């Protein structure tokens, strides 16, 4: 299956849960659960939004880190999801503690088209 299809399928709650649990990282699972609650999102919305935000907002260096993780992994899709979620959680924590964004937005950053940002 192509990575784009996997990332698209993460919008589905069950697919997002299976993908997250398959990473085998309970700390990451707990961090994602906390982050999604802070944004009042479902698991699928947060995981999908994390991938969308990474695609739009990650720096060249962050993309290089992603590509390196994918190249070194036996499971490139899992490596990609892990990096994107880690990036998103770190960014969310910076926003909460560092005040990078003053208004509460969903994890898509308000422009991902995942739902109405009226």
Buried (B, 14 or more C-beta within 10 A) or exposed (E): EEEEEBBEBBBBEEBBBEBBEEBEBEEBBEBBEEBBEBBEBBBBBBBBBBBBBBEEEBEEEBEEBBBEBBEEBEEBBBBBBBBBBBBBBEBBBEBEEEEEBEEEBBBBBEEBEBEEEE
